[in-house]
Amino acid sequence: MARRAHADLIEQWLADDSLLVEFKLSNGSWAAASSPSWDANTEYRIKPARVYPVTSMTNSELFLAYKSTDSTDISQPICSCFVAIANAAIKRYIDDQESKK
């Protein structure tokens, strides 16, 4: 007997209830399927996990970014030094991605 369409996806989804199922719309985009009907003529997928970038900056480089700001001024809701560190890490990530091209 032939396996049901989408059997592998159904098994994966049933085994891990944290997975989100999406179905393909006619315009090519994906939409959430909170209760999939598993129609044989519909394309389904497990929603890809979001991948967050990781900086290649070393602890020393991050510390230098921190020290290059006025780290004593905490009068702002978010200390400017933390913003500088985040921006430096984001810039490095973008530079790393562009250098791979």
C-alpha positions in Angstrom: 0.0 0.0 0.0 1.3 3.5 -0.9 2.1 5.9 1.9 -0.2 8.8 2.3 0.8 12.1 0.8 2.7 14.2 3.4 3.2 11.2 5.7 6.7 12.2 6.6 5.7 15.7 7.5 2.7 14.5 9.5 4.9 12.1 11.5 7.4 14.9 12.1 4.7 17.3 13.2 3.0 14.7 15.5 6.4 13.9 17.1 7.2 17.5 18.0 4.2 19.8 18.8 6.5 22.9 18.8 6.8 22.6 15.0 4.7 24.9 12.9 3.2 23.7 9.7 2.8 26.1 6.7 1.0 25.6 3.4 1.9 27.2 0.0 -0.5 29.8 -1.3 -1.2 30.3 -5.1 1.1 33.4 -5.1 4.0 31.3 -3.9 4.1 32.6 -0.3 3.6 30.5 2.8 0.8 30.8 5.4 0.4 29.1 8.8 -1.7 26.0 8.9 -2.8 25.7 12.6 -4.9 22.6 11.8 -3.6 21.3 8.5 -6.1 19.4 6.4 -3.2 17.5 4.7 -4.8 17.8 1.3 -2.9 15.7 -1.2 -3.0 18.6 -3.7 -1.5 21.2 -1.3 2.2 21.7 -0.6 3.1 21.8 3.1 6.3 22.3 5.0 7.6 22.7 8.5 8.2 26.4 9.1 11.9 27.0 8.9 13.5 28.0 12.2 14.7 31.6 12.4 18.5 31.7 12.3 20.1 34.6 14.2 23.5 35.8 13.2 26.5 35.3 15.4 29.3 37.9 15.4 32.8 36.8 14.7 34.1 39.6 17.0 36.3 38.3 19.9 35.7 39.3 23.5 38.7 41.7 23.2 37.1 43.4 20.2 33.8 43.7 21.9 35.5 45.1 25.0 37.3 47.7 22.8 34.0 48.7 21.3 32.7 49.1 24.9 35.7 51.1 26.0 35.5 53.5 23.0 32.2 54.9 24.4 31.5 56.9 27.4 30.6 53.9 29.5 30.1 55.9 32.6 27.0 57.8 31.3 24.1 55.7 32.4 21.6 58.6 32.3 20.0 57.1 29.2 17.5 54.2 29.4 20.0 52.1 27.5 23.6 52.9 28.0 25.2 54.0 24.7 28.0 51.5 25.3 25.7 48.6 24.8 24.3 50.1 21.6 27.9 50.6 20.3 28.7 46.9 21.1 25.6 45.7 19.3 26.2 48.0 16.3 29.9 46.8 16.1 28.8 43.2 16.2 26.1 43.8 13.5 28.6 45.6 11.3 31.1 42.7 11.6 28.4 40.2 10.7 27.5 42.2 7.6 31.2 42.6 6.6 31.7 38.8 7.1 28.8 38.0 4.9 29.9 40.4 2.1 33.4 39.0 2.2 32.0 35.4 1.5 30.5 36.5 -1.8 
